[in-house]
């Protein structure tokens, strides 16, 4: 069961003018499962994205990068689940290209205007014939208010769909941002998420989109980890249709640019945190906050050392306040000149460590009280500067092993 996360209310997901979504069952891996999604964009839309830093990246990631770098005006996004089309070599690239060509022909656009995405099992041949056969049904289902169905259609081991939406005022005009994401395991994105898409009708200079999507990813999807693994297929895409009737945003530092930036980060963080809450086998949602660093980079080192540690994560699952594991993780994080005598540690409201040693008022029953909660915050102060960083993670349970042991069955 996901940690304090419920399926989104379809009525809360605002349609984005200029975006239509269609979902169908193509039988890519399993029958009777929504596994093929098409997102069609009106002419004039702009797209930017960030992708996995895993050097063994999937065929669709390679093609997305190629199409975006070529400057093609993206008109469609194609997503299949059940098969990652990764580790498939030249054949995988050819099949991904074939899927783009088929969708382009049906939409009367160019193949370079299609961005393909795949998620699922690695090193298996993409059943492109099933994708092509399913495309007409997906196109026939296109409508602007299908965000909830699209969230369902991109799931793999997720137990619940993930979507978020908000509206803000820019220049006296209502601007919409709506997005979906998927992911539950193999999550330490190092760029974005397994798959994530956010669309807005904001009228923004297209040249600003890449910086905006990168900043949003760094503030959200790049701050989560479930198991420390970076997928071959991680992708996060920002779509702007420019259809809102306000003056065009020409600078992200302008008042209007800051409103849009804040709204995008809010939606992205909601989607990213939903992935952690639905982590494979997760029973607890954990916020790790590091303060008092000399720079953000060393704060992130300490935060991820805690969030990745199997010993820390299993202690949280067991509600065992074996909090020396947290200190050990900070110690091996890679901050070479760290002074352990300056470190403070809080577990929610409980002051566990002061000046590098056990706080004289700390009682184990207080630590255990916090550890039994479904939502927990870990705060470490390095007391060596003014920088800070926050990472979101979950515990590591028996079910995580079971899910991944049976993943291909």
C-alpha positions in Angstrom: 0.0 0.0 0.0 1.3 3.5 -0.8 2.2 5.7 2.1 -0.5 8.3 2.6 -1.2 8.5 -1.1 -4.5 8.1 -2.9 -5.4 8.1 -6.6 -5.9 11.6 -8.0 -9.4 12.9 -8.4 -9.9 13.2 -12.1 -11.9 16.4 -11.5 -8.8 18.0 -10.0 -6.7 17.5 -13.1 -7.2 20.5 -15.3 -7.1 20.1 -19.0 -4.2 22.0 -20.7 -5.3 23.8 -23.8 -3.5 22.4 -26.8 -2.9 18.9 -25.3 -5.0 15.8 -25.9 -4.3 12.3 -24.5 -5.4 8.9 -25.7 -4.8 5.5 -24.0 -5.5 2.0 -25.1 -4.7 -1.7 -24.4 -2.2 -3.0 -26.9 -1.2 -6.2 -25.1 2.5 -5.2 -25.1 3.3 -7.5 -22.2 0.0 -8.5 -20.5 -3.5 -8.6 -21.8 -6.3 -6.4 -20.4 -3.9 -3.7 -19.3 -3.6 -0.1 -20.5 -0.1 0.0 -21.9 -0.1 2.4 -24.8 -0.5 6.2 -24.6 -0.4 8.9 -27.2 -0.2 12.6 -26.3 -0.9 15.0 -29.2 0.1 18.7 -29.1 -1.3 21.5 -31.1 0.8 23.1 -33.7 3.1 25.8 -32.1 3.8 23.9 -28.9 7.3 23.7 -27.5 9.0 20.8 -25.6 12.1 20.4 -23.5 13.3 17.4 -21.5 16.0 15.9 -19.3 17.0 12.3 -19.5 18.8 9.6 -17.6 22.6 9.9 -17.0 22.8 6.1 -17.2 25.3 5.6 -20.0 23.4 2.4 -21.0 20.4 4.4 -22.0 17.4 2.9 -23.8 16.7 3.3 -27.5 13.8 5.7 -27.0 15.9 8.0 -24.9 18.5 8.1 -27.6 15.9 9.0 -30.2 14.2 11.6 -28.0 17.6 13.3 -27.6 18.2 13.1 -31.3 14.8 14.6 -32.2 15.0 17.4 -29.7 18.6 18.3 -30.7 17.5 18.5 -34.3 15.0 21.2 -33.4 11.9 19.4 -34.6 8.6 20.9 -33.6 7.3 18.1 -31.4 3.7 17.3 -32.1 3.3 13.9 -30.4 4.5 11.8 -27.5 4.2 8.0 -27.6 4.6 5.9 -24.4 4.5 2.2 -24.0 4.8 0.2 -20.8 5.8 -3.5 -20.3 8.9 -3.2 -22.3 11.8 -0.8 -21.8 13.5 -1.3 -25.2 16.8 -1.0 -23.4 19.8 -3.3 -24.0 18.3 -4.1 -27.4 21.1 -2.6 -29.7 20.5 -1.6 -33.3 17.3 -3.6 -33.5 15.8 -1.7 -30.6 16.6 1.6 -32.3 15.1 0.4 -35.5 11.9 -0.6 -33.7 11.6 2.7 -31.9 12.1 4.6 -35.1 9.4 2.4 -36.7 6.9 3.3 -34.0 7.6 7.0 -34.6 7.1 6.5 -38.3 3.8 4.7 -37.8 2.4 7.4 -35.4 3.6 10.2 -37.7 1.8 8.7 -40.7 -1.5 8.5 -38.8 -1.2 12.1 -37.6 0.1 13.5 -40.9 3.3 14.8 -39.3 7.0 14.0 -39.6 8.6 11.1 -37.6 11.1 13.6 -36.1 8.1 15.3 -34.5 7.3 12.3 -32.4 9.1 11.6 -29.1 9.0 7.9 -28.1 9.2 6.6 -24.5 9.3 3.0 -23.1 9.3 1.6 -19.7 9.3 -2.0 -18.4 11.6 -5.0 -18.7 15.1 -4.5 -20.0 16.8 -6.6 -22.8 13.6 -7.8 -24.4 12.6 -7.1 -28.0 10.1 -4.4 -28.4 6.8 -5.8 -29.9 6.5 -2.9 -32.3 3.8 -4.7 -34.3 1.5 -4.6 -31.2 2.3 -0.9 -30.7 1.5 -0.1 -34.4 -1.7 -2.1 -34.2 -2.8 -0.3 -31.1 -2.2 3.3 -32.4 -5.5 3.8 -34.1 -7.4 3.0 -30.9 -5.2 5.4 -28.9 -5.7 8.2 -31.4 -9.5 7.6 -31.5 -9.5 8.0 -27.7 -7.8 11.4 -27.7 -9.4 14.0 -25.5 -8.1 16.9 -23.3 -9.4 15.5 -20.0 -7.8 12.1 -20.0 -4.9 12.9 -17.7 -6.1 10.4 -15.1 -6.3 7.6 -17.7 -2.8 8.6 -18.9 -1.5 8.3 -15.4 -2.9 4.7 -15.3 -1.6 4.0 -18.8 2.1 4.6 -18.0 2.3 2.5 -14.8 4.4 -0.6 -14.4 5.0 -1.8 -10.8 3.2 1.3 -9.5 0.3 0.5 -7.3 -1.5 3.8 -7.9 -1.5 6.4 -10.6 0.4 9.7 -10.0 -0.9 13.0 -11.2 -0.9 16.6 -10.1 -2.4 19.9 -11.4 -2.5 23.5 -10.4 -3.5 26.9 -11.8 -1.9 30.3 -11.2 -2.5 33.8 -12.3 0.0 35.4 -14.7 -0.8 38.8 -16.0 -4.3 38.5 -14.8 -4.8 35.3 -16.9 -5.3 31.8 -15.5 -2.5 29.5 -16.4 -2.7 25.7 -16.0 0.0 23.1 -15.2 -0.9 19.4 -15.2 1.4 16.5 -15.1 1.7 12.7 -14.6 4.6 10.5 -13.6 5.3 6.8 -13.0 7.9 5.0 -11.0 8.1 2.7 -7.9 11.4 0.9 -8.2 14.8 1.4 -9.9 14.5 5.0 -8.6 17.5 7.2 -8.1 16.9 9.2 -11.2 20.0 11.5 -11.3 18.0 13.7 -13.7 14.3 13.3 -13.4 12.1 10.3 -12.9 11.3 7.0 -14.5 8.8 8.8 -16.7 7.3 12.2 -16.1 5.3 14.7 -18.2 4.1 18.2 -17.3 2.2 20.4 -19.7 1.3 24.1 -19.4 -0.5 26.6 -21.5 1.8 29.4 -20.3 3.0 31.7 -23.1 6.8 31.5 -22.5 9.8 32.0 -24.8 10.6 28.5 -26.0 14.3 29.2 -25.4 13.6 29.3 -21.6 12.1 25.8 -21.4 15.3 23.8 -21.1 16.6 25.8 -18.2 13.1 25.6 -16.6 12.7 21.9 -16.9 16.3 21.3 -15.7 15.7 23.5 -12.6 12.4 21.8 -11.8 14.0 18.3 -12.1 16.9 19.3 -9.8 14.4 20.5 -7.2 12.1 17.5 -7.4 12.9 14.3 -9.2 16.7 14.7 -8.5 15.9 14.7 -4.8 14.3 11.2 -4.5 15.6 7.7 -4.1 13.9 4.4 -3.5 16.7 1.9 -4.0 19.7 3.9 -5.4 19.4 2.5 -8.9 19.3 4.8 -11.9 17.1 3.5 -14.7 18.1 3.2 -18.4 14.9 5.1 -19.4 14.5 8.0 -17.0 12.8 10.9 -18.8 11.1 14.2 -17.7 9.4 16.3 -20.3 8.0 19.8 -20.1 5.4 20.9 -22.7 4.4 24.5 -23.3 1.5 25.2 -25.7 1.7 29.0 -25.4 -2.1 29.3 -25.6 -2.6 31.4 -22.5 -3.5 35.0 -23.4 -0.9 36.8 -21.3 2.2 38.7 -22.4 5.0 36.3 -23.3 7.4 35.5 -20.5 10.9 36.5 -21.7 12.8 35.9 -18.4 12.6 33.4 -15.7 13.8 36.1 -13.2 10.8 38.3 -14.0 7.8 38.3 -11.7 5.8 36.3 -14.2 8.7 33.9 -14.7 9.0 33.3 -11.0 5.3 32.5 -10.7 5.6 29.9 -13.4 8.8 28.5 -12.0 7.3 28.1 -8.5 4.2 26.4 -9.9 6.2 24.0 -12.0 8.4 23.0 -9.0 5.3 22.5 -6.9 3.7 20.1 -9.4 7.1 18.4 -10.0 7.7 17.9 -6.3 4.2 16.4 -5.8 4.8 14.0 -8.6 8.3 13.1 -7.3 7.1 12.5 -3.8 4.2 10.4 -5.0 6.8 8.1 -6.6 8.5 7.6 -3.2 5.2 7.2 -1.4 4.5 4.4 -3.8 8.0 2.9 -3.6 8.1 -0.9 -4.1 7.2 -2.3 -0.7 7.4 1.1 1.0 5.7 1.5 4.4 7.2 4.8 5.4 7.9 8.2 3.7 11.1 9.8 5.0 12.4 13.3 4.5 16.1 13.7 5.0 17.2 17.3 5.5 20.8 18.3 5.9 21.6 21.8 7.2 24.8 23.7 8.0 26.9 22.5 5.1 29.5 24.6 3.3 27.7 24.1 0.0 24.7 22.3 -1.3 26.8 19.6 -2.9 28.2 18.3 0.4 24.7 18.5 1.9 23.4 16.3 -0.9 26.3 13.8 -0.3 25.2 13.4 3.3 21.5 13.3 2.5 21.9 10.6 -0.2 24.3 8.6 2.0 21.5 8.3 4.6 18.7 7.8 2.0 20.6 5.0 0.2 21.9 3.1 3.2 20.2 -0.4 3.3 21.0 -0.5 7.1 19.2 2.8 7.7 16.3 1.9 5.5 15.8 -1.5 7.1 16.0 0.1 10.5 13.1 2.4 9.5 11.1 -0.5 8.3 11.6 -2.3 11.6 10.9 0.9 13.6 14.2 0.2 15.3 15.9 3.5 16.5 19.3 2.2 15.7 20.3 5.7 14.9 24.0 5.2 14.9 23.5 3.9 11.4 22.5 7.5 10.3 25.7 8.9 11.9 27.8 6.2 10.1 26.2 7.2 6.8 27.0 10.8 7.3 30.6 9.8 8.2 31.2 7.9 5.0 29.3 10.4 2.7 32.6 11.7 1.3 33.0 15.0 3.2 36.7 14.5 3.9 37.2 17.3 6.5 33.9 16.7 8.4 34.2 17.5 12.1 32.0 14.9 13.9 32.1 16.9 17.1 29.9 19.6 15.5 27.1 17.3 14.3 23.5 17.5 15.6 20.8 15.0 14.7 17.0 15.3 15.1 14.4 12.6 14.5 11.3 14.7 14.0 11.0 16.6 17.3 13.5 14.4 19.2 17.0 15.7 19.6 19.1 12.5 19.4 22.7 13.8 18.9 24.3 17.0 20.1 27.9 18.0 19.3 28.6 14.5 17.9 27.4 12.5 20.9 24.2 11.2 22.3 22.0 14.0 23.7 21.8 13.6 27.5 18.0 13.8 27.4 17.5 11.4 24.5 15.5 8.3 25.4 15.2 5.3 23.1 11.4 5.1 23.6 11.2 8.7 22.1 13.1 7.5 19.1 11.0 4.4 18.7 7.8 6.6 18.9 8.9 8.5 15.9 10.2 5.4 14.0 6.7 3.9 14.2 5.2 6.8 12.3 4.4 6.4 8.6 6.0 9.8 7.9 9.4 10.7 9.5 11.8 13.5 9.1 15.6 13.1 9.7 17.4 16.4 10.2 21.2 16.6 10.5 23.1 19.8 11.1 26.7 19.7 10.1 27.3 23.1 11.7 30.0 24.2 9.2 28.1 26.6 6.9 24.8 27.9 5.7 23.9 25.5 2.9 21.2 22.9 3.0 19.6 20.1 0.9 16.5 17.9 1.2 16.0 14.4 -0.2 12.9 12.2 0.0 13.1 8.4 0.4 11.3 5.4 1.9 12.1 2.3 3.9 13.3 -1.0 2.6 10.9 -3.9 3.3 10.6 -7.6 2.7 8.1 -6.8 -0.1 10.7 -4.9 -2.1 12.7 -8.1 -2.5 9.6 -10.1 -3.3 8.4 -7.6 -6.0 11.8 -7.5 -7.7 12.3 -11.2 -7.4 9.0 -11.7 -9.3 9.3 -8.7 -11.6 9.6 -10.6 -14.9 6.9 -13.2 -14.1 
